[in-house]
Amino acid sequence: MAKIRAQTAGTESFWADRIDRYLRGEHSPQQALQDRAAFVAVDEAKVVGFVAGHRTRRFNCDGELQWIDVLREKRGRGIGQRLIAQMGTWFVSENMKRICVNVASDNVLTRKLYTKCGAQPLSEHWMIWNDSHLICPPSGA
């Protein structure tokens, strides 16, 4: 996961420490609670993407999508959408309904992905799902 994050910012060692501390509950975003989950996408025995999220109180939300990232060479294949759907399943299983995610206003591709998965703008840097059941529902749902 750290190697994937480091492709766009920071170093692999920085991300290895940060992700490890986040998953152990030793590093927390503002208003984050302890419940956390992470899921990986694997292709040919190699991790090609991941998503992580946690319970929160930020913006009166129940959950927050913390990170999602996919190897550059694997983007555009639906991996990100499937990861978000998996995170959404976890939010639902934990009875978290309202879910937020921070995303830069100029990050057009990620904002497009979140919109495709049902998120709506909340502010310039935040998007929201008002019902976790609507996060990337299966086609025809």
Protein Blocks (a to p, Z undefined) as FASTA:
>chain_A
ZZmmmmmgcjfklmmmmmmmmmnopaccehiafbdcdddddeehiafbdcdddddfehhi
abdcfbdcddfklgonlmmmmmmmmmmmmmmmnopabdcddddfklmmlmmmmmmnopac
fblmbccdfbfklgopaehZZ
